[in-house]
Amino acid sequence: MALVMCPECGAGVSEKALACPRCGCPLREPDPAPVAPAAATEAPARQRRGWGFEWRTRAEILGWPLVHVAVGRNPQTGRLRVAKGIIAVGQIGIGLITVAQLGVGILFALGQLVGGYVAIGQGALGLRFGLGQFACGMTAIGQFAFGKYVLAQAGAGKFVWSTRLRDPEAVQHFQNLWGFVKGLLGR
């Protein structure tokens, strides 16, 4: 790094200095901030706005595709894509059968926070059956569960089998349910 002489006081100053550190005399104008081309700054924003994947079958039932898969964001609106179909798969889904992070499956739902007739997820709100960390349903199994028949670490319902309660009707219900599941599995 070279030194230049301050025109005011004669001190040796770095050529990169904007002002003399001794007397404060301005030595040069600051370099202008680099300006990126407009296309370079807009491209990443466009990429963030519309990323993902969407696919649907041509076959439809009552105007809904048989299968609809949608993840990511819509490039025109920037909104999350919603899978809507008889079978819906995506971050957000609505269908007869749904596999989604957040979804409603009229018959069956599997995901993080889901609801339906039968729901399996971290948060499962099932009309007939709920299985999850937090579960609700006529039959509910989970760490925290609420329903008529409850199998949980902590739960509330008419018939509860938990760490503190062991209702005989709940025990019988879940033993019968386990027998049914084993029968389905061929055991």
C-alpha positions as CSV (number, residue, x, y, z in Angstrom):
1,M,0.0,0.0,0.0
2,A,1.5,3.3,-1.1
3,L,1.6,6.5,0.9
4,V,0.5,9.9,-0.4
5,M,1.1,13.3,1.1
6,C,-1.7,15.2,2.7
7,P,-2.0,18.6,0.8
8,E,-3.0,20.4,4.1
9,C,-0.6,19.2,6.7
10,G,2.0,17.1,4.7
11,A,1.6,13.9,6.7
12,G,2.0,10.6,5.0
13,V,-1.4,9.0,4.4
14,S,-2.5,5.7,2.8
15,E,-3.6,6.1,-0.8
16,K,-6.9,4.3,0.1
17,A,-7.8,6.8,2.9
18,L,-10.7,9.1,2.3
19,A,-9.4,11.7,4.7
20,C,-6.2,12.5,6.5
21,P,-6.2,10.9,10.0
22,R,-4.1,13.8,11.4
23,C,-6.0,16.9,10.2
24,G,-9.2,15.5,8.6
25,C,-8.5,17.0,5.1
26,P,-10.6,15.1,2.5
27,L,-8.3,13.3,0.1
28,R,-10.6,11.6,-2.3
29,E,-14.3,10.8,-3.0
30,P,-15.5,7.4,-1.8
31,D,-15.9,4.7,-4.5
32,P,-19.5,4.5,-5.7
33,A,-21.2,1.3,-4.6
34,P,-21.3,-1.3,-7.3
35,V,-24.7,-1.5,-9.0
36,A,-25.8,-5.0,-10.1
37,P,-27.6,-5.3,-13.4
38,A,-31.4,-5.4,-12.9
39,A,-31.8,-8.9,-14.4
40,A,-29.2,-10.3,-12.0
41,T,-31.1,-8.9,-8.9
42,E,-34.6,-9.9,-10.2
43,A,-33.8,-13.5,-11.2
44,P,-33.2,-14.8,-7.6
45,A,-36.4,-13.1,-6.5
46,R,-38.3,-14.8,-9.3
47,Q,-36.8,-18.1,-8.5
48,R,-37.8,-17.8,-4.8
49,R,-41.3,-16.7,-5.8
50,G,-42.1,-19.6,-8.0
51,W,-40.4,-22.9,-7.3
52,G,-41.8,-26.4,-7.0
53,F,-43.6,-29.0,-8.9
54,E,-47.2,-29.6,-10.0
55,W,-48.7,-32.6,-11.8
56,R,-52.3,-33.9,-12.2
57,T,-53.9,-36.8,-14.1
58,R,-56.1,-36.0,-17.0
59,A,-58.7,-38.4,-15.5
60,E,-61.2,-36.6,-13.4
61,I,-64.1,-37.5,-11.1
62,L,-66.7,-34.7,-10.5
63,G,-64.2,-32.1,-11.8
64,W,-61.4,-33.2,-9.5
65,P,-58.3,-34.9,-10.9
66,L,-57.8,-38.5,-9.9
67,V,-54.3,-37.6,-8.6
68,H,-53.0,-34.1,-8.0
69,V,-49.4,-33.5,-6.7
70,A,-48.4,-30.0,-5.9
71,V,-45.4,-28.7,-3.9
72,G,-43.7,-25.3,-3.8
73,R,-45.1,-21.9,-4.8
74,N,-47.1,-20.7,-7.8
75,P,-44.8,-18.5,-10.0
76,Q,-47.5,-16.0,-10.8
77,T,-48.9,-15.4,-7.3
78,G,-46.1,-16.5,-5.0
79,R,-48.6,-18.5,-3.0
80,L,-48.1,-22.1,-1.9
81,R,-49.5,-24.6,-4.3
82,V,-52.5,-26.6,-3.0
83,A,-53.0,-30.2,-4.1
84,K,-56.8,-30.8,-4.7
85,G,-57.8,-34.1,-6.0
86,I,-59.4,-37.5,-5.2
87,I,-55.8,-38.4,-4.1
88,A,-54.0,-35.2,-3.1
89,V,-50.2,-35.1,-2.4
90,G,-48.4,-31.9,-1.3
91,Q,-47.5,-29.4,1.3
92,I,-51.1,-28.5,1.5
93,G,-53.7,-30.9,0.3
94,I,-57.5,-31.4,0.1
95,G,-59.0,-34.7,-1.2
96,L,-60.7,-37.9,-0.6
97,I,-57.3,-39.4,0.3
98,T,-54.6,-36.9,1.3
99,V,-50.9,-37.1,2.0
100,A,-49.7,-33.6,3.0
101,Q,-47.9,-31.5,5.5
102,L,-51.2,-29.7,6.2
103,G,-54.3,-31.4,4.8
104,V,-57.8,-32.6,4.9
105,G,-58.6,-36.1,3.7
106,I,-62.3,-36.9,3.7
107,L,-61.6,-40.6,4.0
108,F,-58.0,-40.7,4.9
109,A,-55.3,-38.2,5.8
110,L,-51.6,-38.7,6.5
111,G,-49.2,-35.9,7.3
112,Q,-48.0,-33.4,9.9
113,L,-51.3,-31.7,10.7
114,V,-54.3,-33.5,9.2
115,G,-57.9,-34.1,9.5
116,G,-60.4,-36.6,8.1
117,Y,-62.4,-39.7,8.8
118,V,-59.2,-41.6,9.5
119,A,-56.2,-39.3,10.3
120,I,-52.6,-40.3,11.0
121,G,-50.1,-37.5,11.7
122,Q,-48.2,-35.5,14.3
123,G,-51.5,-33.7,14.8
124,A,-54.4,-35.9,13.8
125,L,-58.0,-35.0,13.9
126,G,-59.9,-38.0,12.9
127,L,-63.7,-38.4,13.0
128,R,-63.5,-42.2,13.5
129,F,-59.8,-42.8,14.2
130,G,-56.9,-40.5,15.0
131,L,-53.3,-41.6,15.5
132,G,-50.5,-39.1,16.3
133,Q,-48.6,-37.2,18.9
134,F,-51.8,-35.2,19.4
135,A,-54.8,-37.2,18.4
136,C,-58.5,-36.8,18.4
137,G,-61.2,-39.2,17.2
138,M,-63.8,-41.7,18.3
139,T,-60.8,-44.0,18.7
140,A,-57.6,-41.9,19.5
141,I,-54.1,-43.2,20.0
142,G,-51.3,-40.8,20.8
143,Q,-49.0,-39.1,23.3
144,F,-51.9,-36.8,24.1
145,A,-55.3,-38.1,22.9
146,F,-59.0,-37.2,23.2
147,G,-61.9,-39.3,22.1
148,K,-64.4,-42.0,23.2
149,Y,-61.7,-44.8,23.3
150,V,-58.3,-43.4,24.2
151,L,-54.9,-45.0,24.3
152,A,-52.4,-42.4,25.4
153,Q,-49.7,-41.3,27.7
154,A,-52.1,-38.6,28.8
155,G,-55.6,-38.5,27.5
156,A,-59.3,-37.7,28.1
157,G,-62.3,-39.6,27.0
158,K,-65.1,-42.0,28.0
159,F,-62.9,-45.1,28.1
160,V,-59.2,-44.3,28.7
161,W,-56.1,-46.5,28.8
162,S,-53.2,-44.4,29.9
163,T,-50.3,-44.3,32.3
164,R,-52.7,-43.4,35.1
165,L,-56.0,-45.1,34.0
166,R,-56.8,-48.6,32.8
167,D,-60.5,-48.7,31.9
168,P,-61.4,-52.4,31.2
169,E,-63.6,-51.4,28.2
170,A,-60.7,-49.4,26.7
171,V,-58.3,-52.3,27.2
172,Q,-60.8,-54.7,25.4
173,H,-61.4,-52.2,22.6
174,F,-57.7,-51.8,21.9
175,Q,-57.0,-55.5,22.2
176,N,-59.7,-56.1,19.6
177,L,-58.3,-53.4,17.4
178,W,-54.9,-55.0,17.6
179,G,-56.4,-58.3,16.7
180,F,-58.0,-56.8,13.6
181,V,-54.8,-55.1,12.5
182,K,-52.9,-58.4,12.9
183,G,-55.5,-60.1,10.8
184,L,-55.1,-57.5,8.1
185,L,-51.3,-58.2,8.2
186,G,-51.9,-62.0,7.9
187,R,-50.6,-62.8,11.4
